[in-house]
Amino acid sequence: MIQELTLEKLQWPQLLEYLAQEAQTLEGRDACARLKPEFAADDIEKRWQDVVPLRDLLRSGYRPPIGELPEMRPIFRGALLGQILDGEMLWNVYVLLQTVRNVHQFAADRMDRCRTLTRFHRTIHPLPKLARTIEKTISPDGELLDDASPELQRIRAQKLSMRKKIEQMIRQLLTDQQLEPYVQDKFFTVRSERYVVPIRLDGRGRVKGYIHDSSDSGQTLYIELSEIRPLNDALLELESAEKIEILRIFKELSMQVAAELEILTTNYEGLIELDVLCAEAGLAVRLDAGQAVLRKDPGLRLSYARHPLLALQDGPKAVANSVSLEDGQISLIVSGPNAGGKTVVLKTVGLLHLMAKSRLLVPCDEHSELYLFRNIFVEIGDAQNLSANLSTFSGHLMGLKPILQNSRPDDLVLLDELAVGTEPQTGCAIGQAVLEELVNRRTINIVTTHFDNLKSLAVNDQRFRNGSMEFSTKNLQPTYKLILDLPGQSYGIEVAEHIGLPKHVIERAKDLRGRSSSQMDQILESWQLLREEAEREKKKYEQLKLEMESQKFRWEQERAALANAKADISAKIKARYEDQIDDLKRSYNEILDDIKQTVQEQKKLSSGPEAIRDALKDKQKRAEGIGRDLSVGLDRLASEFRSSVELPGIPADITQLSTGSRVYIVSMGKEAVVSKVQPTLEVTAGLLKLRPSLQDLRMLVETAEAKKTSKVRGPAATPDKSQIGLVIPTPTNSLDLRGMDTDTALDRTWSFIDKAVLRGENWVILIHGHGTDTLKRGLRKALTKDAPYALDFRPGEPEEGGDGVTVVQLRH
């Protein structure tokens, strides 16, 4: 069992408050607030299987309609003991059944989208007969309706009639000349469930009736007049009869509830369980949380882990970090600047393990691996948790004592600022001794520190791993990103400078640090500079890779389209001439059959050899004509088929290529113009700028007219305003560049045009505004000289935005 103090240090109660806010019922919120990290792997994985489908359902905008349920357990206890339930209790039963009906229908409608709802659809039962009975008997305020039974309806009708009769008689008596002098006020009231009238004190003995009450001053008596006493008695009898009938109805309804008590209890508990599941799913939606892999052996491998409390708060987005130990590594030593996020990393690891042991989905990558540690030991004393006091060195050692006494290989130890509070050499020695003891026990641990000696442990011992919190030397602020396998610097002076300490104090501190700066600080500073340079190169490479992939995609699309077109053309040519050849073959066979028939007929006749020879010559001429037609058709077919597959031009030679040379791209079956030879061969084919291999090109014969055309229609062609008509701006064809510098605007422009080409857009509108015209001139210069596509452009018309926009036509 994880100690309450550990839960408080990791701010577990605060996370449960967020979880409880997601619940709809009071009992569901109580269950969320009592959640403890005490579940086994089988329970956790089973729970995740239930929550994940609900999380996906909530993401799509659907939530089971549970709402705020009344507290039902006292009602169930009363029904079990045979108590008669009152109207309010019975109406709460009806509310429960209505909620069950709504949730049951909700589950039936969405079982195919959320398998978790299937179980609740099978286990909860609406009991429509009992619900209708209560609805027709009880009002929402818990009162019996007049038509709850025929007898109750009759009694209440008689009561109403009797009251009217009494009130009418009292009004008549108040006008009686003998009674009127003693009447205090001409009204009547009810005392002890009997109608009375107010009489002055001097009317006592003169007005016939029974005194039921008097005023506080004693000057007014409330007398039940003798004439209305029988009517009051009759009214009381009706009141008694009504109470008996109400009691009978309540008893009958209570018996019906008791008969269905098992189902009602199952329904209520099912709704509470579903409410808690939905609360966990709702928290997972807010955290973008999911499942992780549960390890069988102790270890740590978290990817894209976010601190849940930071992720739930309004403000900057929580930074995701990967926190892991490789095989054989036991201790992660995290260093870096103050307020750089070291403690956040520590708490993130602890909270995510608590969430997993509580069956909650965790805010990290699904490939992350979590081990269910038996216990988590935490020694954190920082200003981030206002409920914790800053500890002294002795208090810190008192916190370390139980960890060193009780930690085992299946435990997790989290230590923040190990061994601080004393002089550095002693603190460093104690810190190293503590870490070596934990590592010897094979207890997984994470420690934050500023001590150089602890940072250097990973250099000589493979059981340790370094990690540092990144600090931007450009803007003197932490990025809160954890960098593994690199020790960090404290950047104390830089942080002080950013906070705003006096300049002369900062300069003096820099001078003193320069004299005593440790070798570790110098090495780390050098590593940091090299890393920042590597990051810049990485971004350039990724941008280049993205551009190449975009070009590759367009090239593959073009090649596939041309290959399909070529295959279609070849197939059509082949089919056409095959039909013609088949017709010629049929004609030729018909001539041969005709010749044979002629020979047979001539044999039967007495004709001479000359007649037979003449007939055969005629048939032979016809056959020769068909044969010639067949030969011509075959030659034409071969010629056309060769023209569809043979390659034009000659193999390309790099020494003979120059800007403007016309070439043929073999793999695409498309002509292109060379736009650059050195340092990398580049050609323009329609809208595409490509960098094909030399082996994929064939040189085409150049003509003066072709050269002239290629110069006119190259990427740097002069804008022709007359070719571009009025363009209506839309969200998909317009790009707002206002407020950007030229380089950023050009990057956005080329990316926007890339997407426009892929969508098949013919025009785009670049919105740059007027300002100093620097952005406008830079954009139009780049469109003229550096555009990666064949295009025209012009200033916008007044209807389009005037000279504050540039309209670009993409030439397909």
Phi, psi and omega in degrees: 000129179282134186292151179298324180297322177296318179297320180292318180296327179271004177062037178298318179302323179296322178294321179294330176297317177297321178296316181297328179297337181279345181279152182260336185252156179297315180292327176295319178295321178296319180296321178294320182291338181265004186298134181236146178278083188218020186260155180270171186299318181298316179297320182295311182294323177295318179296316179301323179296332177279322188281323184302313178299323178293322177301315180294325178294316179296324178299329180275002174099009181248139178218134179306132185279071181276308180073194182272107181274146173290159177287114190257343187296320175299324179294317180296321179296317179297316179296322180295325180275001178084016179289154175272120183280140178277180185296321180296318178296317180295323178292326176296325174298318178297318178301317178300314182294324176295319178296319178300317180299315181295316180292322179299317178291320177301316180294320180297324183284336189233019178297326182290338180264340183216103185293338179299326182292339181300316181298318181288329177295329180278330190262341178256144185228127187291335184053064185296327181296313179295322180296318179294321180298313180294319182299323181278353185249321188248140175272162180303336178269009174089008179267150176286135176288153183300325182265026178298329174206156177300321181295317179295323179295319179295314183297315182292329176292318178294321178300315180298317179295319181295318179298316179299320181295316179297313183296323179294319179295319180298318179300320179293318181294326181294342178264000180294137185294330179284328183270331189301323182297338185257358181285125180290310177217148182275070174210170179230162180213185182237128174230129181054042177064023179231143179286132179223164177235148179279125182238142178295157184300326181287355177272357181295129183087339179264336178254125183283127179162186183243129181281126179252338183192169176220163180283169180297327180280345181081001183271351181232132178250141177257107189248134173273109184298144183299327184292332184257000182299315179300323179292321176298320178298318180295322179295320178296323177297320177295322177300316180296318179297322179295316181297321179296319181292319178299317179298321179296317181293315179299320180296317180296316178295321179297323178294322177295320177296317180297324180295331180254020188298321182297316179292319179298317179296317178298319179299313182297312180295325177295319178294321178296317179298316179296323178297316179294319177299318179293326176297316178295321178292321178296320176296321179296324177295315181295327182267355188053048185264160180205193180281163174224172179271128178270119182284154175269336181239153181302137179178180184213120178207086179254132179238133179055046181275136179239142176292118187298321182291321177293323180293332182274341182279152174288146180126203182301146181291140179296135181281132178272141181224152172259122182236114185208159173236132179280172180303131180091345179270138185238331187235131174251120181255112185257125178232175181142186186290156171297146182059026180264356176109011181296312181294326178298318177299316180300311181291327178300313179299314181296314182295321180295324176290323175296319179298316180297316180292344177262006178073017176272146173294147189249142181279077177204175179294146184295342179272000177297151181242129181237133173257137181276086182298142178300317181214153176238119177259132184229133171231092182232127173224097184219173182274358182285331177255106186293343180278353181254140178270150175294130185267149172278174181298319180293320177297323177297318179293326176295327176288329180285333186302306180295332178295315180290336181276326193243347185293145182229174181297339180261023177249163175240130180244128179239117184237123181256125180053064184300130172060034174274167177103359175225180183295144192306318185295316178293315180300319180296319181295316179296317180300315180296319179297320178297313181296318180297323178295316179295319180292322177297328177280352183063039176267117180300133181212153173232132183226141173254144185200163169245359184284127180295324182297324178288324177297327184279355180300322183292343181288324186253347184229117185288353177282347180255151176223137178271154172208147181223149176271126185293143178227126181278113177286348180285312181249008176057043179223147176287151176258352179064020177261135179270128178248118182279153176067022177218118176291154185249162175262158180280331180052040183296316181293321180296319177296319178298321179294320180293324179291328175112028174298155182307142186298320182291331176292318179297316181297319179295320180295320178296323179294317180291322180293324180300328181283324189247012182300132183286160178298325179299317178299319180296318179295316181295321178298318178296317178298320182296318178297317179296322181293317179298321177295319178296323178297319178297316179295324179297319179295320177298316181297317180296323177295317178296319179298319179297317179296317180295320179295323177296315177296319180298319180297313180296320180296318180293324177296316179298314182297317179297318179296316179294320178297318178295319179296317179299316180298320179295317181297314180299318180295320180294316179300313181299315182295319181298312183283334174296321177296316179297318180296321179298320178297317179295322178297319179298317179297317181297317179295325177296321178297316179299316178297323180294320179297314180300318181295321180296316179300316181295321181293321181292328177294324181288330181275171180263023182291157181273174181300329182295317181297319179295319181296318180297318180296319180293322178299320180296315179294323182295320179298319179295319180294321179295323178297317178294323179297318178297318177300321179295318180295317179297318179297320179294318178297318181295319178299314180297320181295313182293320179295321177296323181293336180274344183240338180286148185268137178279164174071196181233160179306139184286144176236124185300331181287339182260354180272143177212168179300127181100350179295140177269132181227168178240124180272112187297312185294335180259343184063041188219143177280153180210170179239133180290123179256341179202140179250318181238145359280343180235133179294129182221136180232158177245124179235098183064240179275353188261142168250121187235160174234073183283163174286157181298327181292342181270004184244147171232136181282136177257153180292127182271141172238160180300321181293322179295318179298318181298317181294318181295326179291323183287323188257017178289179181298335183264022181300148181292133180303134179245097186298329184293340183277347186250116180277188180292131182245129180272122181294137174226165178299335183270338183252007183241141178231121181269115183250005185297138179089355180266155170282168188298316182298314179297318180298320179294319177301315178295323182295311182297321178296320180294319180292323176306309182294323179296320179296316180296328178280347182085021179292147177260334182222150169225155180241123178258118182262110183240348181073188181258291179052228178269004181070005180294315180294319181296313181296320180296319180295313184290328175295317180293322178296330180281320189252327191244008185296134178279002181228163171280121186205162171239160176206162179204160172296156181288151172284164179307322180290339183264347182128003177067208183286359176280357176228160174235125181264125184246129175257127179268118184274107178278000000 
